[in-house]
Amino acid sequence: MGKRVKSAMGDGALSRWLESRWVHHVASADYRAASGVMRATLVHIVGEDLTEHLKRIAAPVLLVWGSEDHDTPLSSGQAMARLIAGAELVVLEGGGHFAYAEQFAKFRLHMNRFLRAGGAGSGRRGVIVAIVVVLGAVAYGAWRAVFALHMLQQDSYNNARYVKWTLAKPVARWLWPKVGEAKKPLAYTGRAWRILGVTWGLMVLVGAAGLYARGYYPYMAAEAVALAWPFFTVLANVLLAPVQSAINQGFVRQAQRRLREYGPVVVGVAGSYGKTSTKYFVATILGEKFRVHKTPESFNTLLGVCRVINGNVKAEAALRPEHQVFVVEMGAYQRGEVRETAEMVRPRYGILTSIGPEHFERFLSMENIQATNYELIEALPKEGAAAFNCDLAECEVLARRTQHTRVLRYGVEEATAERALWAEGIEHGAEGMSFTLVDRDGRRQAARTKLVGRHNVLNILGASLVALEMGLTLEEIARGIAKLEPAPHRLNIIHGAGGTIVIDDSYNSNPIGAAEALRVLGEFKTGRRILVAPGMIELGTLQAEKNAEFGRQAAAVCDFVYLIGPEQTRDVARGLREAGFAEGKVMVCRDLGEATAHMRGMLRAGDAILFENDLPDLYAE
């Protein structure tokens, strides 16, 4: 009509005034509130016949109309309700064109009723779609939960650390994690199955609740399961904590009964580094006189030791009644953990190998590290003895503090009246090392070993000192030293293909051990010296500087360096640059496979390659 007025009277001021008055009295509120472009759009829509479109609508529809809507009369809503199959028309009495806003409380009640009744998924087709969506989400969440459990297990089931790790890189570790071949596969232990079962159960429960509530709730449930899968695993671990604690206590009581029944002499080994090697050396040397068993590999936690005692391991790794001596490595991530293990096994002898910044990120201070390792010494009886590596000032402080049991000191530095055993004349050769054992009574015994590294001499001395206390002669000890093999992945010397020499020091690097490994690499003069390293982890506030220091140390020894992981090795690379190491001799690789593939084309006979540290899957980039 406005167009007809304008056509009849022209485009003058009078026609525009008449048009505006006509719009004011006749046009709908939507039209009056719209801009010029939107008015044209509204005119187009209103003028279009939507009858056939309305007939084709298959989804559930709720029509809400105000009884006093004069802009779009109720008759229009009634006509739409007739055209849309199954449509529901709700009339809000007294409501105008914007009745849904004017009577929002009533509108919300009708909307919630509609949705709960299945408005977003009513009818057979809607229900089927909702079920398929929920089942798909649960299946996806269950699959991802295996990855979450794997990572949680690698971090000792520590919920807080796993959540922090996940949120540090949410896209790569949460929203779309890359699942490839793992260095250390998920161990499907009883605890792992319990967590996985509860995780899956929670996901099914949420999905079923959504389907039961109907409406839009199935889709909300599906979204929750599909997106929050890491936290379902964490929640399962939290819910199972009381159960796991009760199970753990049962394992501990069983282990204590078995130890009382078998009655072996227990030797405990603790320290920031050198624990595993010293454990192996104690077992080998004492084997010259006793039937000895040791905790295998890195079974150094309370439950790991329980498994060995209770026989929940391979037959050859289990403690048996005929064993006279049981050597127990005691590791920890926080204060109290060494004490728990020591109280269970009740050691007579203890060796404190070192105090250093290993796992500083977890312990937060050197005082906590020192106190935790000293828990082994605190558990020793009066008739026992504690052996301290007193080449380290931190260990000497603890030795002077100890009053409740006998104190034995060892070292390779200058001999003192307080030392019970030390080494002199250490020489390195192609076949290993030779040195002389000297005890406090002046007795001397030549010893040879295929092992390398000054730190291994210290580990041998700690083991030898306990052997002396248990009645072995220096001659018997020397025979045992000659039989020593390196602990797995701890400065193992391997003669590789094509005349190369591989130094495998890939287990759990620490600043002092890494420096010693570089020193050993520097002993090889037959070819180029090559380092392959991903840097060191769990050093907290010390990590950046310790890795940079490692880089500077490597620059003084190496001819080529392969850094594994661009982010993880950033500080090692910085240390190399600071020391003036040529950038052309540094290659940063995504993973070990890329580094080894590149090395194959450049290695030649006589080259020595040090593999220093190998990080778990948690640190893959």
N, C-alpha and C positions, 0 to 999 in steps of 0.2 A: 504494500500500500504506500509506504514511504517513497518507493521508486516511482509510483504512478503520480504522486503529488509533485515530485521533482520534475517529472517529464512534462506535466501540464503547466507548471508555473515557472519553469526555468531553474537556473542555479543561483538565484539571487538570495539576498538575506532573508526575505519573507518566506521563501520556500524552505530554506534551512531551518527557520524558526518553527514553521508548521510541522516539518518532519520530526524535529526534536520533541515537540509536544505530543505528536502521534506515538512516537516510541515510548515516551514516558507513561502514556495512559494504556497502551495496548501491548507493548513488548513484554516478554518474560523477564524475570529478575536476572536469569543467566545472561540474556542478551544485553540488558542494560549495564551489567557489571563488566562485560567483555570489552576487549580492545577492538579496534577496527578489523584486524586480521581474524580474530576469534569470532567476531560477529559474522563475517563471511562464511567461516567454517560451520557455525551453528545453523545458518540459513541453509547451507548445502545439506547438512545432516537431516535437519527437520524436513526438508523438501524431498528426501529420498524415501522410497518405499522399502522398508526393512522386513516386510512380512515373511518372505522366503528365508531370509537369514535367521529370523527368530525361530522358525519351524525346525531348523537344522541343529539348534542348540541341544546337546545331549547331556551336558553337565548339570548338576543340581543348581537351581537358581532361587535366590530369595529376593523378592521385590518389596521394598519398603516405601510406603506412600503416606503423605499427610492428607487427612480428610478435607482440609481446607486449602489444598494446593490449587490456586487459581491459575498459576502459570502453566502447569502441566496437570490437567485435571485427572481425578481418580479414574475416570473412564479410560484414560490411556493406559494406566496400570492394569486395569481389568482386561483390556484387550491384549496386552502383552502376556498376561497370565494364561489367557486362553490359547495363545499361539505357541508358548514354550511348554513342551511336555513336562509335566510334573512340577512346574514352577509353583512356589508358594508366595502368596501376596499377603503382606501384613499392613494393616491400615492403622496409623497412629492418630487417634482421635484428637482433633483440634490442631493438628500439625499443619504447617504451611509447606512451601516449596522446599525448605531446608529442615524438614521435620527430624531427620536423623541427628542434626546438631541441636535443634531446639529441645528435643526430648531424648538426649543421648543415653540416659540411664535405661529407658525402655528399649531403645534401639540396641544397646549392648546386651540386654537380656535376651532379646529375640535372636541376635547374632550368635551368642554363645550356645543357645539352645539348638540353633540350626547346625552349628559346627559339631557339637557333641552328638547330634543325631546322625552325623555322617554326611553333612553337607559337602565336605571336601572329598568325600569318597563313598558316597552312598550308592546303593545299587550294586548289583553283582560285579559289574565291571570295575567300579570304584574300589570295592573291597579287594578284588584280585590285584589291582594295581598297587594298593597299599601294602598288601602282603608281600608282593614281589620286591617292592622298594625296601621294606624292612629286612627281608631275608638277604637281599643283596648287601645292605649295609652291615648286617651282622656277620656275613661271610667275609666281607672286606676287613672289618674290625678284628675278627678272629685271626685272619692271616697276618695283619699288621701286629697283633698282640704277640706273636711269636718273635718278631724282631725286637719289640719292646722288652720282652723277657730276656732275650739274648743280651741286650745291652745292659739291662739291670743286673743280670748275673755277673757280667764282666766287671761291674762296679760293686761287687760283694753285696748285692741286694740293698744298696743304700739309696733310699727313695729321694732324699734331698739332692744328692749328687746327680742322680739320673735326671731329675726334673731340670736342674740347672744346666746339665749337658744338653738336654733336648731344646730348651729355650734359647741357648746360646746360638744355635743355627736352626731356627724353626722350619725353614723350607727344606733343607737337606736332611734333617733328622726327624721331622714330624709330618709336615704336609705331604712331602713326597720323597721319602728316604730311598736311597739306592741300596737294594739288597743283592749282594753278590756273594761270591765264595768267601767264607770267613776263615781267618787264620786259626781261630779257636772256635770250633762249632759249639752250639748250645748243648750243654750237658743236661740230658733229661733225667735229672735226679728226682727223688720223691718230692722235694720242695718245689722244683720247677713245675712238675705236673700239678701240684696243688694250686700254685699261683695261676697257671694256665687254665685249669678247670674253673676256678672261681672267676677269673677274668671273663671267660666265655659265658659262664652262667650269668654274670652281671649284664653282659651285652644282650643275651637272650631275654632276661627279665625286663630290661628297658624297652626292647623291641616289642615284647608281648604286652607290656603296659600301654604302649602307644597304640597298638592295634585294638586293645580292649576299650580305650577311651574314644577311639574313632575320630572322626573329624580331621582336623589338621595334625592331631597328635602323632599318628604313625610317621608322618614326615619329619616332625620335630625329633622323634625318637631315633629315626634313621640318621638324621643329621648328627645327633649327639654321639651315636655309636661310631659313625664313619670318621668324625673329626676328633673325638676325644679318646681314641684308642690308647695312647700312651698312659693316660691318667686312669683308665680302667685297670691297667696292670698295676699301677702304683696303689690304687685303692684296694685291689685284691691282696697285695703284699701287706698293707696296713691291717686289713681285716684278719689276715692269717697270723699276724704277729703273736697273739697269745697262744695260738695252736703251735706255732713254730717254737716258741719258748718252751712249752711243755715237752715237745718232742726232743729238743736239744737237751733238756735236763735229764730226760730218760737215757739218751745216748751217753751223757757224762756219767751217770750212776752205773750204767753197764760197764763203761770203760774202767771206772774205779774198782769195781768188783773184780774185773779180769786182771788188772794190775796187781791187786792184792793176792789173787790166786797164783799168778805166774811169778811174782816177786823179782823182777829184773832190777839191776842197778840202773838208775836213770841218769843220763848226762844231758843237761839242757844247753842249748846254744842260742844266744840272742845277740843282737847288734844291728846297726843300720845297714851294714853290708858285710859280706864275707861269711854269713851264717851258713848258707847251703854248702859252700866249699868246705868249711870247717867241719860241718856234720859228716860229709863224705870222708874226710880225712880221719876223723875220730873213729868212725866205723872200720875203716881199713886197717889202721894201726892197731886198734884194740883187737882186731881179728887175729892178730898173731898169737893171742893167748885165750881169747874168749869167743863164745858164740854170740855174735852181735847182730842186732837189727836196728835199722834207722828208718825214720819217716821218709817215704819216697819223694822224689822230685821236690816240689814246693808245698807239700802238705804241712803247713806251719801254723794253721789256725786251730782254735779249740775243736771245732767239728772235724777238721781234717785229721787231726791227731786221733780223735775218737774213732773215726772210720778205720784207721790203721789198727788200733787196739782191738776194736770189736770185730774185725775181719770183714768189713764192708768194702773191701778193695780186692784186687786180684790176689790170688793165693800167695804169690811170692812176695807181695808187699805187706802182708798181714803179720802182726806179732804172734808168736807161737810160744807154747810153754817151755820149749828147750832153749829159748834165747836167754842168755845171762845178762846182757847189757842192752839197754834201749836208748838210742841217741835221738833226741827230740829237738828239732828246730822250732823256734818260737817267734813268729812274726806278729805284727800288729799294725793297725791303722789309727788306734786311739788308746789313751791311757786305760789301764785295767785289763786289756786283752792278754798281755803276757802273764799277768797275775792269774787270770782264770786258767790258762793252760798249765802253769806251774803248780797251782793248787790241786789240779786234777792228777798230774803225773808224779808230783813230789820228788823232784830231782835231788840227788846227793851231790852231784858236781855241776858246776855251771861255768860256761865260757862266755865272756863279753868281748866280742870281736872288735867293736868299733862304735863310735858315736858320730853321726854325720847328718846332713840335711835331707836324707832320703824321706820321701812322703811328707815333706815340710808343709805342703798345701793342706794336708789333713791335720797334722799335729800343731801347726801354727807357731810353734816356738821350739828352740833347741832345748829349753828346760823340759818341755813335755816329752821330747824324744829321749832325753837322758833319763827322766824318771820312768818312762815306760820300759826301756831296756833293763833298767836296774831292778825291775820287779822280779826278774829271774833270780838275781842275787839275793833279794830279800826273802825268797822262798827257800833258800838253802838251809839245811840243819847245821847245828853246831859241829857235828862230826863230819860234815862235808867240807868242800873247798871251792873257792871261786877263783877262776883264772882270768886275769885282765891283760889286755893288750896295752901295755903302758908306754908304748911309743907314742900314743895319743894322750895329750894332756887331759882331755875330757874323761878318759878311762882312768887315768891316774887319780883324778879328783874323787871318783867313785871308789877306787881301791882304798884310799885313805879314810873314806867315810865308813868303810865296812868293819864292823867289830864283832858281829854275831857268828861268823864262820871264818875259817882260815883263808888268808889271801895269798894268791900265787901270781907273780908278775912274770911276763915274758916280753921279748922285743928283739929287734935287730940293731937298735942303736947301741951306743956305748954301754958296756956292762956296768952294773952298779951292785952294791951289796944286797939290795932288795930284790934283784932279779933271781927268780928260781931257775930260769932257762933262757938262753939266748943263742943267736947264731952268729958265727964269725966267718970271714973269708968267702962271702957269697960270690960265686962266679957263674956267668951265663955262657952257654955254648949252644951249638947246633942241636945237641941232644937234650937240652934242658938246663938244669942248674945243679951246682954242687955247693956244699957249705959244711961247716962243722958245728955240731950241737955241743954246747957247753952248759953244765949245770952248776948250781951254787957250790957244790963240793969240788969243783975243778975237773970233774970227769969230762972227757972229750970223746966225740964220736963223729967220724966222717959220714956224710949222708949225700945221696944223689937222688934226683927226681927228674922225670921227663917234663914236669910242670915248668912254666915260665912266670916271671913277675915277682917283684919284691913282696907284694901283698900276699902272694901264696906262701912265701917263707913264714910270714906272720901267722897265717892260718895253720900251717904245719906245726909251728911252735905251740900254738894253743892246744892243738890236738895231742901233741907229744907230751905236754906238761900234764894233762889229765892222765895219759897213759902211764907216766912215771908214778903218779899218785896211786894208780891202780895196780902197781907192782910190776910193770914191764921194765926191762933193762934198756939201756941206751942201744945196745946191739939189736934187740928185738924191735925197738922203735925204728931204727935205721932200715931194717928189713921191710917194715911196713911202709916207710917213706918211699922206698924203691918201687913199691907196687901201686903207688897212688896214680889215679886217673883224674883228669879234670872233671869237675861237675859239668853236666850238660850245658852248653852255650855260655861257658865262663872261661874265656881265653883258651878255647880248644884250638890247637894247631893242626890244620888239615892240609895235606899235600894235594892240591887240586889238579885239574886237567892242564896239560900243556906246560908243566913245570912251575905252575903258580903256587903260592902259599896263602892259605886262607886262615885268618885268625877269627874264630867265631866267639865273639863276646856279646852276643845279641840278647842276653837275658837281663832286663831290668837295670839299665845303666844308672849310675850315680856319679856325682862330680869327682870323687876321689878314685873310684874304679875306672872311670873314663880316662882320667889323666894317666893312670898306670897302664891302661891298654895302649894309649898312644906311645908311652915310653917303650913298651914291648915292640910295637910296630917299628919304632926307630932303631931297634937292634938289628933289623933285617937290612942288609947292604947289597943283596944280590940283584936288585932291580928297583923299580919304582915302588913307592909306598902310597897306597890308595886307601882312602877312608870312605865308608858307606855308613851314613848315620841319619836318623830322624830327629836327633836332639833328645833332650831329657825332659821328663814331665813330672808333675806332682811336686814341684819345688816352690809353689806359691809365689810369694813376693821376691824370692831369690831366683826364680826361674830365668828371667831375662838375662841377668848378669852372669849366672852360672853357664848358660848356653853360650853367651858371648865369650866368656873365658875359655870354654871348650873350643870355640872357633879359633881363638888366638893360639891356644896350645897346638891345635891341629896344623895351623899355618907353619909352625916351627918344625914339623915332622914330615908332613905329607907332600906328595908331588901332584896328586889329584884328589878331589873331594866330590862325592856324590851326596847331595842332601835330599832326603826323602820327605816330601810334604812342603809346599811353598810357604804356608802359614806357620807350621810348626817349627821350621828351621830358620825363620827370619832372623832370629838373634844369633844363631850360629854363623850365618852368612855375614852379619854385621861384624862379628869378631874376626872373621877371616879378612874382611876389608880393612879393619882397623890395624891388622898386623901386616898389611901390604901384600896379601896373597893375591896372585894374578886372577882376575875374574874369569879369564878364559880357561882356567883349570878347575872351575867349579861348575857342576851341572846340577840344577835343581829339578828333581823328578817328582811325578805325581805319586808313584808307588815304587816298591822294590823291583817289580817286574820290569818297569821301564829302565831302571838303573842297570840291572843285570843284562838286559838286552843290548844296551849301549856299550857296556864293558866288554862283551864278547868280541867286539870288533877291534878293540885296542889293547887287550892284554897280551903280554908276552912272557916267556919263561923267566923266572926269577922275581916277578912282581909279587908283592905281598899286599893282600887286601884285608883290611880290618872291618868287620861288620860289628859296629858298636850300637847296641840296643835294637830292639824290635818292638814297636808299639802295638798294643791290642787294637781290635777293630773299632773301639770307641774313638780312636784318634785318626781314623782313615779320612783322607781329604778327597 
